[in-house]
Amino acid sequence: MKRQRYYDLFSKYYDQFIRLHSKDRTNSTRRRLARKTGAGSGDRVLDLCTGTGAVAIALSDRVGPDGMVVGIDFSAGMLNKAKEKAIGQGIKNIEWIQADVTNMPFKDNSFSAVTSSYAFYELKGTSRNRVLQEVTRTTRPEGRFCMMEHDIPENPLIRILFYIRMYVTGLKGVRQFLEEELSLFQQFFKNVEKESIHGGRSKIICGRV
Ligand SMILES: C[S@@+](CC[C@H](N)C(=O)[O-])C[C@H]1O[C@@H](n2cnc3c(N)ncnc32)[C@H](O)[C@@H]1O
């Protein structure tokens, strides 16, 4: 698949790119996302499209040695980077799984919470609904799903540039998704809430199964 190959190649530079782009040297936004799930000691949690594992690593700290984090991604390159980082930090409570998030190899009610960070735009058309269905199937009743994503810039010029960037990266359906995301989330989750972060440049949306 084109996108999978793109991430296999990009994996070599992904973390450097994120450091330059976000200036977040301490992984604080991903730790914030992990905190919003409410996951704690002993929980089993899932990070969708885990990439190089930044959120999974933040979650591993929260669930501790009695808990377990599963990071799922379809790019072997991104997962290899994630594994290297976890081994380097002596982390033993993360399992890395190479699979497509539209068809997850997990039993019903397997997780206390699920996260997704800067990945939902990657999913095309009906696959977003398919993933949300999979999240509700694999998360225990009352468990939380928390998603972090870029938000629509308020400045009109920057907004146009944002949409152009989305278009050229092949993410055509993103505009419609952005306009409908809260109502879409409300179809799948209760108590849906949105928090703006980075001065409105990004957001975290959480809901309860
Ligand atoms: C922009 S990166 C985000 C990585 C990470 N969550 C973070 O916060 O840095 C998007 C990730 O989504 C993964 N991805 C995209 N579509 C996927 C799919 N259908 N199934 C599994 N992984 C997918 C890509 O391989 C890539 O690692």
The ligand as a Tripos MOL2 file, in Angstrom:
@<TRIPOS>MOLECULE
LIG
   27    29     1     0     0
SMALL
NO_CHARGES

@<TRIPOS>ATOM
      1 C1          1.3480   10.8640   11.4650 C.3       1 LIG1
      2 S1          1.7680    9.2610   12.0620 S.3       1 LIG1
      3 C2          1.3300    9.3920   13.7780 C.3       1 LIG1
      4 C3          2.1520    8.4730   14.6270 C.3       1 LIG1
      5 C4          1.9510    8.5930   16.1260 C.3       1 LIG1
      6 N1          0.5970    8.2660   16.5320 N.3       1 LIG1
      7 C5          2.3520    9.9610   16.6610 C.2       1 LIG1
      8 O1          1.5720   10.5800   17.4050 O.co2     1 LIG1
      9 O2          3.4610   10.3980   16.3680 O.co2     1 LIG1
     10 C6          0.4440    8.2630   11.4040 C.3       1 LIG1
     11 C7          0.6650    6.7620   11.6260 C.3       1 LIG1
     12 O3         -0.5380    6.0810   11.2580 O.3       1 LIG1
     13 C8         -0.1920    4.8390   10.6560 C.3       1 LIG1
     14 N2         -1.3610    4.3880    9.8800 N.ar      1 LIG1
     15 C9         -2.0510    5.0920    8.9470 C.ar      1 LIG1
     16 N3         -3.1020    4.3830    8.5030 N.ar      1 LIG1
     17 C10        -3.0820    3.1990    9.1710 C.ar      1 LIG1
     18 C11        -3.9150    2.0490    9.1500 C.ar      1 LIG1
     19 N4         -4.9790    1.9720    8.3470 N.pl3     1 LIG1
     20 N5         -3.6190    1.0090    9.9710 N.ar      1 LIG1
     21 C12        -2.5330    1.0750   10.7850 C.ar      1 LIG1
     22 N6         -1.6990    2.1400   10.8480 N.ar      1 LIG1
     23 C13        -1.9770    3.1940   10.0570 C.ar      1 LIG1
     24 C14         1.0560    5.1720    9.8420 C.3       1 LIG1
     25 O4          1.8250    4.0370    9.5270 O.3       1 LIG1
     26 C15         1.7850    6.1400   10.7780 C.3       1 LIG1
     27 O5          2.6820    5.4650   11.6320 O.3       1 LIG1
@<TRIPOS>BOND
     1     1     2 1
     2     2     3 1
     3     2    10 1
     4     3     4 1
     5     4     5 1
     6     5     6 1
     7     5     7 1
     8     7     8 2
     9     7     9 1
    10    10    11 1
    11    11    12 1
    12    11    26 1
    13    12    13 1
    14    13    14 1
    15    13    24 1
    16    14    15 ar
    17    14    23 ar
    18    15    16 ar
    19    16    17 ar
    20    17    18 ar
    21    17    23 ar
    22    18    19 1
    23    18    20 ar
    24    20    21 ar
    25    21    22 ar
    26    22    23 ar
    27    24    25 1
    28    24    26 1
    29    26    27 1
@<TRIPOS>SUBSTRUCTURE
     1 LIG1         1 GROUP 0 **** ****
